Amino acid sequence: MGKSAETTGNSLSQQSELIKRLAREVGFDLAGIAPAVTPTGYHSFLDWLNQGYAGEMSYLERRKEAYEHPRYVMSSVRSVLMLTLNYQTETPPEVTGTEARVSRYAWGTTDYHKVIRKKLKQLSRLIHEQYPDCETRGVVDTAPLLERDFAQLAGLGWIGKNTLLLNKREGSWFFLAGLLLSDELEYDEPQQTSHCGTCTRCLEACPTDAFVEAGTLDARKCISYLTIELRDQPIPAELRPGMQDWMFGCDVCQDVCPWNRKAPISGEPAFQPVETFTPVDACELLTLDEAAFQERFQSTPMSRARRAGLLRNAAIVLGNRGDESAVPALLGVLNDDESLIRGAVVWALGRLGAPTTVEMLQTRLEIETETDVIEELKQALAKLVR
């Protein structure tokens, strides 16, 4: 019996090491294996939802029970292979004039979901060739799986004060992905310790004070949430100045993290920056109709914000930048069909304070039907007409 157990142990070890090696061969940077269990952060996740910190991300609440165990994603799961894919490229250029910043993960030509899913499918094929009876399912931040918890359980790092997974060698400039497997495997040692120490740079640097405390993010104040997830509503006026020049996403809490100083550079072709995305000309963006928007962004992460959301964000950035050369571009979409865009444009014009815009704003007020935009017009005109 002892020999049988030893043989089984060796077999599990060999299978686990082979699967991790195959993961690296298809392009993943880190690989670790955790048991399919209830994640340690599940109850904290429920408390976070109950506090309302998820904002308009109602899909989290709708399927909150499914996060309790990976079996709700794949019923036969016994092991969770957690993977990272580095996306850091070059140092971002300085933003000048009417330019806007985009989060580093969205600089490339292809949505990262497509890149990772392709690698997961390739990895699954290789595993099935070796272990035909093993069932698999790939996960890329769309299924109900607490990926950071399982990554920590698989020994890939610790969850930092900014709520991101941190690794001593890789920092945090990476995507997380999971592959659920029906086979029992040999599991890696969980990451038991945090290496943030007394550092609070990420908490202090957040422009909108989105961290309630270390390890707790109020998504409703997070720039990434405001510019991406809050698609169909105006961004709260009190948070707009804190957006600064961030048009899509935000990297501030990662930029200041000491563990990212020596993080490696990605060689993935799909993540290499497109010049017009780093940074973006916010004035030029305002000229895009729906067809032009789709042509430029449909295969990129920025399509997620949709035209109305992205142009809303661009207008707010222009208001924050304070460059009056943006006035003609803003006036060009003052009568846009999307009220979300009109409201942000009015706010930006009021912020820029150009008296030449008064007549056009008054004309718009006479025909405006949306309550939110009417209020923005009144406030902008109150600033301009004194």
N, C-alpha and C positions, 0 to 999 in steps of 0.2 A: 504494500500500500504506500509506504514511504517512497519507494522508487517511482511509483505511478505519479504521486504528487510532485516529485522532483521533475519528472519528465514533463508533466503538464506545465509546471512553472517555467521550465526552459522554453517550452513551446510558446507560452504566452509572451515571454520576454523577446524571443526571436520575432514573433509576429508584430509586436509593438514597435520594435526597433525598425523593422522593415517598413511598416506603415509610415513612421516618422521620416525615414530616409526617402521614401517615395514622395512625401509631401514637399521635402526640400528640393527634390529633383524637378518637380513641376513648377517651382518658383516661390514657394512660401518661405519666409525667413525663419520663423520659429514654429516649433510643433511640440505639443504636450498633450498627454492623455489623462482624462479625469473620468471617474465613474459617473454613471447616470444616476444622480441623486437629487434631492431637493436642494437647491443652491442656498448657501448660508445667508445670502442677502435677500432672500425672498420676502421675509416679514418686514424688513426695512423698506423694500420696494412697495409693499402694500401701505405702509405708513406714509411713504412719500406721496403715493396717489391720494390717500385720504386727506393730506394737507393741501391738495389742489395744485401741487407744484408742476403737474404735467400740462396745465393750461388747456389748450384746445386739442391736445393729442389724445382724443377720446378713444382711439383704438387701443391704447394701453389699458384703460379701464374696462373696455368691453371684453378683453380676453385675459384679464388679470389672473384668473384661476389657472390658465394654461401655463403660466410661468412657474407654477409650483413644481413641475417635473418635466424633463425632456420627453417623457412618454406621450405627452400631449402633442408633440411634434411628430414623433415616430414611435408607434406603440411597442415595437420590438427592441428599442434602444437599450443597450447595456453599457456602452462606452461613448465618451464625447472627445473627439480629437479637436483640440483648439489650435488655431493657426493665426499667424500674423503675416501681413504683407506691407512692407515699408513703402511710404509714398513721398518721403522728403526728397526735394530736388534742390534747386538753387536758392540762394538767399534772395528774398523778395526785394524788388527795387523800391526806391522811395516814391511815395505818391505826391504828385505835384498838381497845381492848377485845379482842374475839374475832374481829376482821376479818382477812381474808387477802388478799394481793395476787395479781393476775393480770397476766401480761405484756401490754404495751400492744397487741400485734397481735391479741389475743383479746378485746377489749372490745366488739366490734360484734355485730350480730345474725346475721351470715352468715359462714360459713367463707370465708377469702380465696381458697381454691382455686376456688370457684364464681364469685367476682367476677372473678378474673383469666381463668379459662377463657372466660367470656362475652365479655370484651374481646378475647381472642385469636381467638375465632371470628368476631367482628365484623371485626377487622382482616384476617383471612384472606379473608373475603368481599370486602372492599374491594380487596385485592391481586389476587384472582382476576378481579375485574371489569376491572382494568387489564391484567393479565398472565395470561390464561386458562391458559397452559401451565405456569405456575409451581406446583409442588407445595409444600405447606406442612404443618408439624406444630407445634402449640403444646406447650410444656413448662412445667410449674409444679412444680418441686422433687419430682417423683415419677418422672420418667424418669432414666436414667443419663447425666446431663450435669453436668459440673463448672461450674456456672453462674457462680460468682465468677471463675473463671479466664477464661471467655469474656467476662464483663462487663469485666474488666480489659483483655483483648485488644481489646475494642470501644471502649475509651477512656472507660468510664463511671466509673472510679475505681481505687483501689488496695486491696489486701487488707491490712487493718490488723493490729496486733498481737493484737487480739481475734478474729482470723480472719474478721471481717465485711468486706464491701465498703464502703469509705468514699468519699464524694464531697464535694468542697469546699463545694458549695452545698447539697446534699441531706443531708449527714451520713450516717447509716446507718439511719434510720427508714423503710426501704422494703423491699418485696418485690421479688425478682428473677423475671423470666419470660423465656422464650426462644421465638423462632419460627424454626424451621428452614425454609430455602427451597432449592429446587432450582436457582435461578438464581444465576449468578455476579454479584456486585455490587461496587461500589466500597467498600473497607473503611476504617474509621476508624483513626486512629493509636492504637496501644495506649498505655495509661497506663504510662509507664516509671519513674516516680518515686513513692516513698512520701512522705507528708507527716505521718507520725506523729512524726518527729524523735526526740528523747530522751524523749518522754512515755511513761510506763508506768502511767498511772492505771488503765487497764482491768485490767492484770495484778495490780496491788496491791489493787484493790477486790473482786476475786472472793471471795465468802464461803467457798467450799470449796476454794480454791487449785487450780482446775481447769486452769490454764495451766502446761504443762510448761516452756515457754519462750515468748518472743514468737512468735506465729504458729502455735503448736501447742497444741491443746486436747485434754485427756484427757476425752472425753465422759462417761466413767464417773463423773466427779466433778462434772460440770456440772449445775446445778439444773434447767435446761430438760430435759436428758436424764432426770434422776431423776424428775421430776414428770410427764413425758409419755411418753418412750420405754420406760422401765422399768415397764411396765404390770402385769406378773403376778408381781412379786417384791417382797419387803420392801425398802425403801430401807436401805442399810447404816447401822447404828446410829451409826457415827462421823461420818457425813455429815449426819445429821438436824439437829443444832443449827445447822449452817451454812446450812440452808435458810431459817432465820429465819421470815419470814411469807410466803414465796413458795409459793403453792399450785399455780400453773400457770405454768410458764415462769419466766424471770428477765430483768430488764432492766439489771442493775447495770453491766455493762461498757459498755452504751450510755449509760446515764444520766450516767456520769462522763466520757464522751468530749467533749473540747472542740469537735470538729467538729459536735456535735449541738446546740450552744448556739443556733444561729440556723437550725436546720433548719425548713423550711416546714411549715405545718399542712395536713392533708389535707381536701379537700372531699368525699371519697367518702362518700355517705350510709351505705353498709353498714358503714363503719368507725367511725361515730360511737358513742361509748360508751353502753352500757346501764347505767343507774344501779346496778343490783344486781350488775353485774360489776366495778365499780370503786369500792370493793373488794367482796369477797364476805363475807357473814356465814357464817363457817365452822360455827357451831353450827346455824344453820338448814339448811345444806347437809347435815348429818348426818341430817336427818329425811327425806331423799328416798329413796323406794324406786325400783326400776328404771323404773317407768312415769313417775313424776314427774321423774326424771333425764332421760329421753328427751324428755319434753315441753319441758323447759327448755333442754336443751343440744344436741339432735340436729342442729340446723342450724349450730351454732357450732363453732369450733376446739376448745373444751373437751370435746366429745364424744370426742375422740381418746384421752383418758386413761381413758375408760369410768368407770362408776360406782365400781367398786372402787378404781381408781387415784386418782380425784379425792377420794373420801372418805378414803382412806388419807392423801393429802396434807393434807387439811383437819385430820385428827386430829393430824398431826405439827406443823402450824402452831399448833394450840391448845396443844400441849405446850410449844412454844417461846414462845408469848405469855405463859404464866405466869399467866393469869387464871383463878382458881378458879371463876368463874361458869360456866365451860365444863364443869364436872364432870357436871351432869345430862345434857347433850347427849351427852357421851362415853359415859356409862353406858347411854344409850338405844340404842346400837349395839354394846354389849359382846358381845351374843349374835347379831350379824349373821351371816347365812349365809356371808358372804365372810371367809375366814380372813385375807386381806390387810388388811381393815378392822379385824378384831378385834385383830390384832397391833399395828397402829399405835395403836389406842385404848388398849390396855394400856400401851404405852410412854408415851403422853401422860399417862395417869393416874398412872403412877409418877413422871413428871417433875413433875407438879403437886403431888404429895405430900399429897393430901387423905386423912387417916386414915379418914374415913368410907367410903372405897371398899374397904377391906381385905376386909370380909365378902363383897362381891360378887365381888371378884377371886378369893378362895379358892373360892367356889362355882363360878366359871367354870373354875378349875384342875381341879376334881374331874371335870368332864365334857369338858374340851378334849381333842381327838384330834390336832390338828396340832402337829408337833414345834416349828416356829418360834414358834407362839403360846404353847406350854407354856413355852418358854425365856423369852419376854417376860414371862409371868406370874410366873415364879420371880424374875426380876430386879426386877420392879416391887414384888413383895411384900417382897423383901429390903430395899428402900429404905424401905418403909412400916412394916414390923414390925421394930423395933429393941429 
